[in-house]
Amino acid sequence: MPNSHLRNWTHAALGAALSLPPLAAAALSAPPRWPAGFRALGFVLAFAAVTAAMGASATAARASVGMSNELLETRLPGPRDARRWRWGDRLRTSMWLLLHMLLGAAVTAVSCAAVFGAVAFPSVWLGGDERMALLGLSLPVGEGWRGAWALLPAMGSLALAVGVTRGGAVALRSLAPVFLGPRPGDRLAEAEERMNQLAQQNRLAQELHDSIGHTLTASTIQAAVAVELMASDPAGARRALNSIEETSRAAMDDLDHVLGMLREGRSSTVPRPTLADLDRLVETARGTGAELTVEVLGDLARVPATVSREAYRVVQEGLTNALKHGEGTGIRLRATVAHSGLEVELTNPVRPETSARRMSGGHGVRGITERVRLLRGEAEAGIANVSGDANGQMGEALWRLRVLLPLRSVA
């Protein structure tokens, strides 16, 4: 018998074995001294009660799903949250157990009888007996080649055993999704888990974009500075190269950390930078040669950790855009901690053609907007004003990023 047929028959035999406890209880509940009608009623009620009790727990559903997946080769998910286990779910499992018992007992009985017949017919013939008793009938077998016909019912019995086993497995396999498939609560829990995973992946992708983007922008500018100073100021060029090394090493650490979490599907346990690390971020920007003025009004320690972390990423992305699209001069950063919330404003001069390209949108501004919306804040990004010269020619535009985050935000 092929391996799949053996697994199917094993599943049926287990169903037959599961029917023994309710059968025993039913037999005890139908004593011979009772009238026939009461005996039948007691038998049915006891059998149903024990079967319902066997399928009342989530453990029974998990065991049934595991047995079905292993022996019937189904792909059913098990119950996810026992707290959402309802009476309807218990009834579904009990109904599955009842079907498993009935079909399993029928398949086991017929297949065992068929296998017995497949062995009995050739045994009688090979044993030299001329007649065989079967189901109250006496069948002539014959001696020698005259009894070779016994091989035909033997092969038919084997085919019957295989066919019944396969048919029972097909029936149970088709019914398994109905009685053991995902419940509405399971689907809801799976959807919530999937949403949490996607949110985690999006957050990691955003942080990776912010960190690597800032590092690449700063490193590119510092490399250009190092080239310019190589001949005239070797010490300054060396400082620029050292800064590139430090920022690149930090970016590699962030990259390894984020990729490791994405591979393992786990949440981050490493502390994320907050506004307490703002000085380091500012020094990195100034290391590119940018002129950056920072003004902090209020106590940054009053800012909740969640808001502080997101505000740090907003400033990081804003500085990256200022270094990438601006001239590196006139950058102003102001952080104001008030009773109502935290206001971050970052401005820098850009050429009009650069500001037009910048307004076309990008991952940076969209990422800032998404972060701020999650905290129920407000974000504005665009041209604050445009200056002109005496001849009416367009001069520099002032790009302004303004973010307002409530201090009582929801994580």
N, C-alpha and C positions, 0 to 999 in steps of 0.2 A: 504494500500500500504506500503510495507516495507520501512524502512528508506533510504536504498540505492536507491530505485526507486524514492522516493520523492526527494532526492538530484539530481538525474539524470534529473528528470522532471523540477526541479527548474533551473538547468543549461540550459536546452532547452528553458524555458520561458524567461530567461535572454537574450538568443540569439535573441529570437523573439522581445523582448523589444529594444535591440540594433539596430534592423533593422528599428525602427520608424524614427529616424532622417534622414538617407539616403533616406527612402521612401518619407518622407515629402519634402525633397529637390528635389527628382526626380519628384514628382508630380507637384511641382511648375515650374519645368523646361520643362514640357510637356503640355503647354496650349492647350485646345481643338481646338482653331482656326488654329493650325498648321496642316500641312498634316500628315498623319499617319506615314510615314517614318521618318520625322523630330521629331515627338513626341517620337517615339521609341528610336531614337538616343539620343535625349536630356535626356530622362528618364535614359537610360543606363549610359551615361556619367556623369550625376549628381550623380547617385547612386554610381558609381565607385569612383568619386572624393571625396565624403563625406566619404566613407568607407576607402579610402586610407588616408585621413586626420585623421580619428579616430585611425588608427593603426600606425601613423608616429612617435610616441614618445615611449621612453623606459618605460614610466609610463603605457602606454596601454599594453605593453608586460608583465610587472610585474603584472598588474591587471588580465590579461588573464591567466597567469601562476598560480596566487593565486586562481582564480576561478576554474581552472581546477583541481588543487591539492585538493581543499576543496570539490568540488561537484562531480568530476569524479574520485577522489581518485588516481590521477597520482602522480608522484614524480619527478617533473621537477624543476630544479634550475632556478631561475629568472636571468634576465640580470645583470651582475656584474659591468660593467663599461660603463656608458652612453657615455663616450668620444670615445669609439670604436664602436658606433652605426653607421652602414652604411645603404645605401639605400636598399641593399639587405635584411637587417634585418627588415627594415620598411615594405618592400613588403611582407615578410613572415608573419609578424603580421597582415597586412591588409588582406592577403589571409585567415588567420585563422579566422579573424572576419567575413569575407564573408561566410565561411563554417559554422561558428557558427550561423550566422543569418539565412541562408537558411535551415540548418537542424533543428535549433531550432524552426523556424516558422512552418516547416512541422510537426515536432513532436508535437508541441503545438496544431496546428489545428486538426490533426488527433486524438490525445489523448482526446482533449476536445469534439470533435464530438462523439468519442466512449463512453466517460463517459455520454454524454447526451443521447445517445441511450440506455446505460445500465440502465439509470433512466427512460427513456420514455416508454420502452416496459412494464415493470412491472406496471408503473403508469396507463397506459391505461387499462391494464387488471384489476388491483385492483379498478380502478375508475368505472368499469362497462360498459365502451364503447365497442361496438361490432366491431368497425372498427378503423383503425389507418392510417393516411396519412403519407407516408414516401417517399421522393424524387419523389413526383408527383404521387405516387401509393397509392391506397386505399387497405389496407390489412385487412382481417377479423381477428378479435381477438377471439371472442367467449366469452360466459359467463361461469362462474364457472370453473370446471376443464378442460373444453374444451379450455380455453385460457391459460392454464399453459405452453403451448409451448413458450409463450413470455419470459419465464425465460431463454430459451436456447440462443436467440440472445442477451439477457442482459449479460449473462456470457461471450458470445463470444466478446461482445463489451468491457467488462472489460479486457479480455485476449488480445484483440487488443491494448488497451491503454497501458497495461504493456509491450507488445512485442515491440510496436513502440518506447516507451520511452527507453527500454533497448537497442534496436537496434541502436537508435540514439546515445546513450551514448557509446556503443561499437565502433561505427564508429568514433566519436569525440575522444575517448580515444586512438584509434590507430593512428589518424592523429595528435594528439597533439605533440608527440615528433618530428614529421617532421617539423611543423611550429613554435613550441614554444620551441623545445629542445635547448641545449647549442649551441651557435654559435662558430665559430673558435676563436673569440676573448675571449669568455667566457672560453673556454678550455685552452687557453694560460694563462689567468689571474688565473685560478684555479691551473694550473701547477706551475706558479710562486709563488703563495701563498703556495702551498704544499712544494715547494723547500725551501722557506723561513722558514716555520715551521720546516722542517727537519734540516736545518742548525742551527736554534735556539736550537732545542733539542740536536743536536750533540755538539754544543758549551757548553750547560749546562752540558751535560754528561761528557765532557772533563774536565770542571772546577770542577765538583764534584769529578771526579777521582783524579785530581791533589790535591785538598784540603783535601779530606778524606784520600787519600793514604799517603800524607805527614804527616798528623796528626797521623795516625795509626803507621806509621814507627817510628816517633819521640816518640810517647807514649810508644811503645814497648821497645825501647832502654832505655828510662827514667825509665820505670818500672824495667828493669833489673838492672840499676844503683841503684835505690832505694833499691832493695833487697840486693845488695852487700854492701851498706852503712848503712843498717839498724842497725847493731850492732856496727860498728866502728865509724860511723859519722852520728848520728841521724839528725843533722841539715841539712847535705847534702841530706840525704834521703827525708827529709821534703821538701826541695827545689825542688827536682825532682818530688815529688808527686804534689806539687803546680803547677809546670810547666805542668804536665799531665792534671790537672784540667783546666788550662787556655786554653791550645790548644784544649782540647776536647770540651770545651764550645764554642770556636770559630768555631770548625768543626760542632757542632750541629746547630749553627746559619746559617752556609753556607748550611747545609743539609735542614733545614726548608725553607730557602729562595728559593733554587733551586726546591725543591719538590712543593712548593706553586706555582711557576711560571709554572711548568709542568702541574699541575692540572688545572690552570686557562688559560693556553695557552697564556700568555702575555710575553712581553719582560721585561728584568730586568731594574729597575730604581735605584737600589742601586749602588753606586760607587764601581767599581772593583779595587783591589789593583794594584799598579803600582810600578815602580822601586823606587819611593819615600818611599815605605814601605819595601825596601830591608833590612834595619837594623833589623826590627822585625823578618823577615824570617831568617836572619843570627843568631840572638840571640836564636831563637827556635832550630836551628840546633846545636848550641854550647851548649844549655841546655841539650842535650843528652850525652854530654861528648866528642863530636867530636872535632878534631883539624881542624879548618877551618881558612884559610888565605884569606882575601878579598883585592882586589886591584881594585880601580876605577880610570880610566884615562879619563879625560874630564868631562864635565858638564852633569849629567843625566837629568837636567831640559830641555836640548835642545831636548830630545827625544820626538817625538810626542806621544800623549796620547795612540793612538791605538797600536803603537809599544811598548810603555812602559808597557802596560797591558799584552801583549803577552809575552814580555821578562820576566816579573815577573813570569808568569806561567812556562816558560821554565826553569828558575833558580830553581823554586820550585820543578819541576819534576826531574831536574838534581840532586838537593840535596837529594831528596827522594831516588833516585837510589843509590847515593853515600852512604847514611846511610844504605840502605838495603843490598847492595852487597859488600860494602867495609869494611875495618877494623876500620873506624872511625878516621883514622889518615892521615895526609898528604893531606887533601882536599884543593884544591886551586881554588879560584874563581876570575876571572878577567873580568871586564867590561870596554870596551874601546869605548868612543864616539868620532868618527872622522867625518870629513866633509862628507865622503861618506856613512857612516852608523854606526850601533851599532854592536860591536863584543862581544859576550859572550863566554868565555872559562871556562870550569869546568873540573878539573882532579882529580883523586883519585886512589891510589894503590888498586889493587885487586889480589887475588890469580888466577893463570892461569885457574884452573877448574871453578872458579866463573865467570871469564871473558868469558869463552866458553859458559856457560849457558846464560850469559847476552847477548851475541851476537845472540842468537837464536831468539831474538825479544820479544816484549811485548807491552802492551798498552801504556806504558810511552814513549818509543822512537818513536812509531808510532804517538802518540799524538803530540809530539814535532815537528816531521816532517810535520804533517798536518798544525799545526799553522804557521810554518815558510813558507811553500809553499803558504799559503793564503796571506802572506805579500810579496811574491816574493823574499824571502830570500833563504839562503843556510844553510843546517844543516849536520853536520858530527858527527858520533858517532862510536867509536871503540877503539881498543887497539893502543896506541901510541907507546909503546915499551915494551919489556920484558927483565928483567935482570936475570942473572944466577950467581951461586956461583962458587968457584974454582973447584969443582968436576963436573961441567957441569950440575948440577941440576937446573931445572927451578925455578926461584925466583918469585918476584912479577911482575905483569903486571900493566901498567899505563893506566887506562881507561880515555878517553878524549872525551868530548862533546864540539863541537865548532859550534856556530850559528852566522851567519852574517845577519843582518836585515837592509835593506835600510831605511833611515830616511824619504824618500819620498815615503812611501808605500801606497798602496790602502787599505782602510778599508774594 
